[in-house]
Amino acid sequence: MNSEVTKPRRTALAGLLENGQGVIVFAQMEQEGIEKFVQDNNFLYLTGLSIPDAVFCLFKIKDQIQEMLFIQRGIPEQEVWNGKKMTREEAQKIAGIQDVAYLDEFYDRISYLCPQLDLIWSNVGNLIINRPPSYATFILQPVRRTFPELTIKNFNILIAPMRSVKSEWELKQLQTAIDLTGQGFIDVLQQARAGMMEYELEAILYYRMQRNGVQQWGFAPIIATGINATTLHYKQNNCQIAENDIVLLDIGASYQNYSADVTRCFPVAGKFSLRQRQVYEEVLNVQKEIIAMIKPGVGMMQLNEKTNELIQEALLRLNLITEREQFRRYYMHSISHHLGMDTHDLGARDSILTPGNVITVEPGIYIPEESLGIRIEDDILVTETGNINLCKDIPKEADELEKIRMAAIK
């Protein structure tokens, strides 16, 4: 991600500001110990910089746009331990921002600008009474105290419409993440065996990612066998896989901070049992019908309502319920969310679809008393005329899954 990608974003962001408004976006803090650094997505989106403890500022004052960047100073005694810091010149080249200063100059610089501002947008997050404030909220406390008339709002509100419409460059990153995730799933289909542990399948997936230069998940992977698949956000991944189980994998590689989100299920034995296949086909048919509805102008709530209706009909056919209103026993979540730099990306759950949106479609049926959970999830691009399934090359037809499995376990 370089200035050719990020500069147009900053220009578009500046166009959203009124006079007397500013943006202050903080990078992720330095990670303690040996944890891998993962950048704040809004900061990365606007600068392309994967450095900690930096600040990006954009102000509109008297019809003039000012942008500046604050980075850490390189201190030789510390760099021996943690490596060289990015120089001002390096930051200028990568981000395309000319006004680059150091963090210890931040308060002095913005003190001259704040009296000319009415509103600051910042990545303060959602404030929750019984939790500590965010890093951004903490750093901006002196601004609140010194300029009490200055309003500070959550930057996500401003940036969401931009981030929810993906550029061609962004779609390439997403497609790469999805393709690598799909290759990992094929690896699991071919290598999984009864008696293995769920975390062994996770290791197979992660190996595929690492071999292709991807070092992080978009989210904690769900590798759930048997009854574990009926827990929606199961994360332990520490149970043994039985011969007659269905394994559910909800997985997504993160490539250039763009996250795939794919769910697939397969029979360990190679063939679905009659009941397993009945449930699987019902879920797959619901998913196909919902995907067919996706086009500009369709509301995500409309997709959700239709899913509920289809799931109710499926559960009645499966003899799991006798009344439609009982369907929440076996289907608890919604059908979709926006996808991008965050797995649950910026974009309202009740939004109206526009070209460039990427959303998930993930119906499921979860039957604890049968130790059976089925969810099938694809990532769908909304186009001018309809949609494109970005996961079309990842097997999901029951016959295809069985064919791959049977060839693998012979």
N, C-alpha and C positions, 0 to 999 in steps of 0.2 A: 504494500500500500504506500504510494508516494504522493507528491504534491499534485500530480495530474489527476489523481482520484479525489484527494481531499479539498483542493482549492475550490472547485465548483460547489462543493457542499457548503463551504464557508460563505461563498457568495450568495447561495440560496438562503442560508441562515440569516445573513445580514438583511436580506430582503424581507424577512419576517419581523424585524425589529422596528419599533417606532422610536422617534426621537426621545432621548432620556432613558433608553433601555439598554441593558448590557447582559452579556453571557459570561459566566465564570464556571468553567468545567475543570474539575480536579482529576488528575490521573490516580490510579490505584496507589496505595501506600506501599513502601518497600516491604517485602515479605520477610518475616522473621525466620531465622534458621536456614534450612536448605530447601524450603518450599519453592516450587516453580512460580515465577511471576506471571500473572494473568492481568492484562490491562483492562481498565474500565472501558466499556464499549463505546460510550459517548465520546470520551476523550480520543480514543483510537479512531473513531469515525471522522472526527474533525481534524486530526493532526497526522495520523499515520505513525505516531511515535509509540514504541513499546518501552517506555522508560517510567520508573516510579517517581512519585513525589514531584510532579510537574503540574503546572496550571496554564490553561488556555483561557484568554480573555478576548471578548469581542464587544465593542461599544459603539452605539450610534448616538452622537452628540452633535446637534446643530447640522444635521444632514451629512455629517462626516463619519466614516467608518474607521475605527481604530482596532487593530488586532495585535495582540502581544502574547508572548509565551515566556513562562518562567520555568527554569530548570535548575537542578542541583549543581552546585559548584563541585569541581573535582578537588578533593583534598588528598594529597599524596599518601598520608599516613593511613587513611581509610581505604584508598584504592588498592593498597597492597593486599587487603583482605577480600574486597568485594569487586575488584576490577575497575577499569577506567570508566569515568562518567562521560556521557555524551557532551561534546563541546558545543558552543554556541553555533559555530560554523556548520557542524554536522546537523544540528537541529534545523537551522535555516534551510539547508539543502533538502532534507527529507520532507519537512512540513511545508516549505515554501512561505514561511512567515519570517519577515525580516527583523522585526522588533523582538529580539530574544534577550531576556535578562535573567538574573539569578533569583532564586527563591527568597533570599534575604532582602531583596528589593521589593517584594510583592506589596506589602502593606503601604510602603511609602508611595509607590506608583499609583495604587488605586485610591489612596487618600485624596489625591488631587482630582480624581474623576468622580468619586461618589457624590459630591455636592451637586453635580450636574445630572444625576440620575434619579429616576423615580422607581425603577424596577430592575431587579437583577434576577435572571434565570440561572439556576445552578443545580448541579446533581446532588441535591440535599436528600433525595429519596423521600419516602413516605414516613413522616414523623409518627412514632408510636409511643404513647405515654409511658408504658412500662419497659421500654428498651432504651439503651444509650443512644444519643444522637449520632448521626453519621459524621464521618470525617469532615465533609464539606460544611455541615452545619456548625461543627466545632470551630473550624478555621474562620468562618464568617461571623462568629459571635462578636468580635470587636467592631465589625461593620454595623451590626444590628444595634449595638450599644451607642456607637458614635453618631450614627445617622438613623434614628428611630423612625423617621418618616419614610425611609427607603424600604420598599416591599421586596421580599425574597421569595421566589416561587420555584417549584419543582421543574427542572429543565425538561423532563420527559414529556410534559404537556406540550411544550413548544416543538420539540424535535420529532415527536411520534409520527406526524403526517409525512415527514421526510423519510424517516427510516423505514416506514411500512411500505414504501414504493421502491422496489429494488432496481438498480441500474444494471446494464448488461455486465459490467465488471463484477458486481455483487452476485449476479446469477451464476457466473462462472465459478466463483468461490463456493457457493452453495452446492452447485452440481458436483464439484470435485469432492466436497465433504460427503455428499450422498453416495456417490459412486464408490468411495473408499469404504463407507459403511456397508454398502451392498456386497463388496468383495469380501469383507470380514464375515458377513452372514453366510456367504457361500462356503467360506473356510469352515465355519462351525457346522454347517449342514454335512460337510464331507468328513469331518473329524470327530464329531460328538459320538460318544458311546455310553451306553448304560453303565453305571458305576462311577463315572466321572463326577467331579464336583462342579457346581455352578461356576465357581471362580475359575475353573480351568477353561471354560468356554469364554469367560471374560478375558483371560490371558491370550487366547487365540485371536480374539478381536483386536486386542491392544497391540499384539505383535504385528498384525497386518497394518495398523495405523502407523506404528513406529517405522516399519520398513519403508513406508511411503512418506516419511518426513512429518507426520502429524503426531504431536506430543501431548495433546490433551483431548479429553472428551468434551462435547458440548454440555453434557450433564452426567450425573452419576448413572452408569448403565444399570438396567434392570435385567437380570438373568434369572428367570423364575421357572422352576419346574413343579409340576403337579399343583397342589393347593396353593403354593406360593404365588402362582399367577393370578390368584383372586384377590391379592393385596395390591392395590393400584400402584403404590409407590414403594414396592418392595425393593430393598437395597442391600440386604445382607449378603446375598449371592454366596451362601456357604453350605448349601444342602446337596446331598448326593442325588444323582439323576437315576430314576428307576426306568426299567425297560418299557413299561406301558404309559409313561408320562408324555404329556405335551410340554414342550419347553417354549416359553414366551421370552423373546428378546426385545426390549425397548432400548434402542441404542442410537448413538449419533456421534460421529467424529466432528471435531471442530477444525476447520481449515481457514487460516487467515482470520480467525475469530468468527467465522460463519458456521453455524451449527446445523448438521443434519438431525432429523428426528424420525426414526423409522422403527416400526414394530412388526415383527414377524413371529409366527409360531410354526413348529414342526413336530412330527411324531418321532420319538426316539426309536421306536421299533421299526420305522421305515414306512409303515402303513397306518393311516388313521383307523381307529375302531369305528364302527357304524355310528355310535353316538357322537364321538369326537368330530367325525366328518359332518354330521348333521349340524352341529353347533357352528363349526368352522364355516360351512357354506352359507349359513344364515348371516353371519357377521360379514363375510365377503360380499354378499349380495347387497347388504345395506350400504357398505362402503362404495360399491360401484354406482349405486343409485344416487348417493349424495354427490360424488365426484361429477357425475353427469349434470348436476344442477349448477355447477360453479361457473359463473360468468360475471362480467361487470354489472353492477346494479342489484345483485342478489345480496341480501343481508345475512350476516352470520347467524343471527337469531332465527332466520328462516331455515337455514340448514339444520340448526339445532332442533327446531320444532319438528321438521320432517324426520330427522333421525329418531326422535322419541317415538313418533308414530310407527316407523318401520320396526324399531326394536320391540315395541309392544306386540305387533303382529307376529314377529319371529318368536317371541317368548310364548305366545299363545299356541303356535304351531308345535313348539318344543314341549308343550305341556308343563311349563314351569310356572305359569300363572293362570288364574281363571278370570281375573278382571284387569283391564288395562292399567288402572292406577297402581297396580302392584309392581310395575316394571322396575322401579328403583331398587328392588331387592337384588336385581341381577345386572343393572346398568346404572352407574352412579355419577358419571362425569358428563361433560359436554363433548361435542363432536370435534371442536377445532380451536386452534389458536394461531396467531401470526408467528412466523418463523423468520429468523435472520441471524443477527449477531448474538442475540439472546435466544435460547431455545423457546421460551415464551416471550416472543419479541414484542416491542412496542407496537400498539395497535389494539383498539378496544374490541372486546368480545362481542359487542353489538354493532360493529362497524359495517358499512356497506362496501362491498368489494369493488375495487378499482384495478385497472391494468397495472401490473407490477407488484401486486400483493402476492406473497407466498404464505399459504396457510396449510395446516395439517388437516387430514381427515382420518379419524381414529375411533370408529365404533368398537364396542366390545360387549361380550357377555361373560359374566363371572359367576360360577356355580360352585360355591364352597363344598356343598354336600356331595358333589361329584368329583372334587379335587380337579376342577377343570376351569381354566380361564383362557379366553380367546380374545385377543385384540389385534387388529390389522391397521397399520398406519402408513399413509403415504404423504409426501410433501407436494403440494399442488401450486403451480404458478397460474395466476389469473392473467389472461391475455385479452386483447381487444375484442376477440370474437368468442372466447370461451376459456379453455384452460389447457395446460400441459402438465402431465404427471411426471415430475422429476424423478420418481422412483420406478418408472416403468420397466427398467431392466433388472429389478430385484424380484426374484420369483415369489409369487404368492398364490398361484392356482394350486389347488390341492394335488392334482395329478402331477404337476411339475415338481412340487416339493417331494412327493413320494418317489418319483423317478430318480431324483438326485440322491435321496437318502438310500434307496435300495441299491443303487450302484455303489454307494460308499461303503455299505456294511456287508456286502457279499464276501 
